[in-house]
Amino acid sequence: AGSFQEAGVIQQAYNLNFPLHVVPASCAQRPAWSAFSVSSPAIVLETVKQAGAGAEDRPEAVVVRLYEAHGSTVTAWLQTSLPIKEAMLCDLLERPAAWGRLPLEPRGLRLSFTPFRVLSVLLVRSC
């Protein structure tokens, strides 16, 4: 019922096509942990990968690729539990944009999206 946004079609499609795999672990209780979260259901975090040659061969860098999936204009917060010392927008070849430095704020990284926009963010870890 309702629109595809209200029905959560995109999330259900990801659940169907990329199911979680259970890995046996010890019986000890562990706190819940997530490396990344996004504040808007309209934003899909599609890729997390180690930065390649386009990112100046930085082994301490990670590229996160996100896109707006609802056809809307939205501002979202990207949060991570990784220790990050620097963040910048980059192109699809992972080259940092000269104008793309992002401030690290207590709520995370503030990202602005127009309909169906893809953003790549280069995160430089502090350790």
VODO-207294 format. One line per 5 residues: number of its first residue (from 1); for each residue x negated, y, z negated of C-alpha. Coordinates in nm, 2 decimals. Example, Ala and Ser with C-alpha at 12.3 -4.5 7.8 and 13.67 -1.06 7.14 Angstrom:
% VODO-207294
1	-1.23,-0.45,-0.78; -1.37,-0.11,-0.71
% end
This chain:
% VODO-207294
1	0.00,0.00,0.00; -0.11,0.35,0.07; -0.42,0.47,0.26; -0.73,0.26,0.32; -0.90,0.49,0.07
6	-0.64,0.42,-0.20; -0.65,0.05,-0.13; -1.03,0.02,-0.17; -1.06,-0.14,0.17; -1.43,-0.05,0.21
11	-1.53,-0.20,-0.13; -1.32,-0.52,-0.06; -1.50,-0.56,0.28; -1.84,-0.54,0.11; -1.73,-0.79,-0.15
16	-1.62,-1.03,0.12; -1.92,-0.99,0.35; -2.19,-0.95,0.08; -2.08,-1.16,-0.22; -2.28,-1.15,-0.54
21	-2.51,-1.45,-0.59; -2.52,-1.59,-0.94; -2.87,-1.67,-1.07; -2.90,-1.88,-1.38; -3.06,-1.71,-1.67
26	-3.12,-1.76,-2.04; -2.82,-1.77,-2.28; -2.94,-1.45,-2.46; -2.70,-1.16,-2.43; -2.84,-0.87,-2.22
31	-2.70,-0.52,-2.20; -2.54,-0.42,-1.87; -2.78,-0.24,-1.64; -2.76,-0.08,-1.31; -3.04,0.07,-1.10
36	-2.81,0.32,-0.92; -2.46,0.46,-0.94; -2.26,0.71,-0.73; -1.99,0.93,-0.88; -1.75,0.91,-0.58
41	-1.57,0.61,-0.43; -1.60,0.79,-0.09; -1.97,0.75,-0.10; -2.13,0.41,-0.02; -2.48,0.33,-0.13
46	-2.58,0.12,0.17; -2.95,0.06,0.13; -3.23,0.07,-0.13; -3.57,-0.02,0.00; -3.94,0.05,-0.05
51	-4.04,0.35,0.16; -4.22,0.26,0.48; -4.49,0.43,0.69; -4.26,0.72,0.76; -4.28,0.81,0.39
56	-4.65,0.86,0.41; -4.73,0.51,0.29; -4.62,0.58,-0.07; -4.59,0.25,-0.25; -4.43,0.43,-0.55
61	-4.15,0.56,-0.32; -3.80,0.42,-0.27; -3.56,0.52,0.00; -3.19,0.52,-0.08; -2.94,0.55,0.22
66	-2.58,0.66,0.15; -2.29,0.75,0.37; -1.95,0.92,0.33; -1.68,0.66,0.42; -1.34,0.83,0.37
71	-1.37,1.10,0.63; -1.38,1.37,0.36; -1.61,1.65,0.24; -1.74,1.56,-0.10; -2.01,1.64,-0.35
76	-2.13,1.33,-0.54; -2.39,1.26,-0.80; -2.65,0.98,-0.75; -2.78,0.85,-1.08; -3.06,0.61,-1.13
81	-3.22,0.44,-1.43; -3.56,0.44,-1.25; -3.81,0.69,-1.37; -3.81,0.95,-1.09; -4.05,1.25,-1.07
86	-3.95,1.38,-0.72; -3.66,1.35,-0.49; -3.61,1.48,-0.13; -3.39,1.43,0.17; -3.56,1.26,0.46
91	-3.47,1.17,0.81; -3.38,0.82,0.93; -3.75,0.76,1.00; -3.81,0.84,0.63; -4.00,1.16,0.70
96	-3.94,1.41,0.42; -3.74,1.72,0.54; -3.92,2.05,0.47; -3.60,2.20,0.33; -3.49,1.88,0.16
101	-3.64,1.89,-0.19; -3.36,1.80,-0.45; -3.37,1.92,-0.81; -3.36,1.64,-1.07; -3.07,1.73,-1.30
106	-2.95,1.56,-1.62; -2.65,1.42,-1.42; -2.88,1.29,-1.14; -2.91,1.41,-0.79; -2.63,1.63,-0.65
111	-2.56,1.53,-0.28; -2.31,1.70,-0.05; -2.14,1.51,0.23; -1.93,1.60,0.53; -1.71,1.34,0.69
116	-1.90,1.02,0.77; -2.24,1.18,0.71; -2.54,0.96,0.64; -2.81,1.08,0.39; -3.14,0.93,0.33
121	-3.31,1.02,0.00; -3.68,0.96,-0.08; -3.73,0.90,-0.45; -4.09,0.90,-0.59; -4.12,0.70,-0.90
126	-4.32,0.84,-1.19; -4.49,0.51,-1.28
% end
